[in-house]
C-alpha cells in the first residue's frame, strides 16, 4: 500500500490553473531564493521557474519522458517539513511523464546514479490544489533526488 500512496503523492495536478486562487509568483520566487541562500544551495534557474542544483551528474544520458524511473528522494516544504520520502528505489518505478512538472523538467538533467536538488515553484508542483493534508495549496517544494536507474 505504501508504494501506491507514494506514487500517488507525486502525480501531477491536472486542475485548470485558471480556476485557482491567485498567488504572488514574484513572492514565491523570492521565497525559493531565500531558501536556497539559507541552505547554501547554488541553484540555477531553468525553464518555467524551476531551480536546480546538480550534486552529481551520473551517467551522461538522462531519462526520457516515457522512462520508468527508480530513485530515492526526500520532498519538503520550504519550512523543512517533510511531506514524502523514499529510501528504497525498488518502491518507486514511476513513469516520468506521470509525475509533477518539476520532476519532468529536472530529472532529465542527470543520468543514472545522478543526484539533483529541485526547488519547484507551486505551478510546477501541485498548484492551487495542494496534495492531501501535507502539501497546502500554492506551495513551492524542495526535493533531493538520486536517480538510481531508469528504463526507456
Residue pairs with C-beta under 8 A, 6 or more apart in sequence:
2 91
3 91
6 84
6 86
6 91
6 92
7 92
7 93
7 94
9 83
9 84
9 131
9 132
10 84
10 94
10 99
10 100
10 103
11 98
11 99
11 100
12 98
12 99
12 100
12 101
12 126
13 100
13 125
13 126
13 127
13 129
13 131
15 127
15 128
15 129
17 123
17 127
17 128
19 128
20 127
20 128
20 129
20 137
20 138
21 128
21 137
21 138
23 122
23 128
23 138
25 49
25 121
25 123
28 121
28 122
28 138
28 140
29 49
29 121
31 78
31 140
32 43
32 51
32 78
32 119
32 121
32 140
33 51
35 41
35 78
35 119
35 140
35 142
36 42
36 43
36 51
36 119
41 51
41 53
41 117
41 119
42 53
43 51
43 52
43 53
43 117
43 119
44 51
44 52
44 53
45 51
46 52
46 105
46 106
46 109
47 105
48 101
48 105
48 121
48 123
48 124
49 121
49 123
49 124
50 102
50 105
50 106
50 118
50 119
50 120
50 121
50 124
51 118
51 119
52 106
52 109
52 116
52 117
52 118
52 119
53 116
53 117
54 109
54 110
54 114
54 115
54 116
55 114
55 115
55 116
55 117
55 144
56 110
56 113
56 114
56 115
57 110
57 111
57 114
58 110
58 111
58 112
58 113
58 114
58 115
58 147
59 111
59 112
59 113
59 114
60 111
61 111
62 107
62 108
62 109
62 110
62 111
62 114
62 147
63 69
63 96
63 107
63 108
63 147
63 150
63 152
64 96
64 108
64 152
65 96
65 97
65 104
65 108
66 95
66 96
66 97
66 152
67 95
67 96
67 150
67 151
67 152
68 93
68 94
68 95
68 96
68 150
68 151
69 92
69 93
69 94
69 95
69 96
69 107
69 147
69 149
69 150
70 89
70 90
70 92
70 93
70 147
70 148
70 149
70 150
71 86
71 89
71 92
71 94
71 107
71 145
71 146
71 147
71 148
72 86
72 87
72 88
72 89
72 92
72 145
72 146
72 148
73 84
73 85
73 86
73 143
73 144
73 145
73 146
74 82
74 84
74 85
74 143
74 144
75 82
75 83
75 84
75 85
75 141
75 142
75 143
76 82
76 83
76 141
76 142
76 143
77 83
77 135
77 136
77 139
77 140
77 141
77 142
78 139
78 140
78 141
78 142
81 134
83 131
83 134
83 135
83 141
84 134
86 92
89 148
89 149
96 103
96 104
96 107
96 108
96 150
97 104
100 120
100 124
100 125
100 126
101 120
101 123
101 124
101 125
102 118
102 120
102 121
102 124
102 125
102 141
102 143
103 118
103 120
103 143
103 145
105 124
106 116
106 118
106 120
106 143
106 145
107 116
107 145
107 147
109 116
110 116
110 147
111 147
112 147
112 148
112 149
112 150
113 146
113 147
113 148
114 146
114 147
115 144
115 145
115 146
115 147
116 144
116 145
116 147
117 142
117 143
117 144
117 145
118 141
118 142
118 143
118 145
119 140
119 141
119 142
120 140
120 141
120 142
120 143
121 140
122 128
122 137
122 138
122 139
122 140
122 141
125 135
125 139
125 140
125 141
126 135
126 137
126 139
126 141
127 137
127 138
128 137
128 138
129 137
130 136
130 137
130 138
130 139
135 141
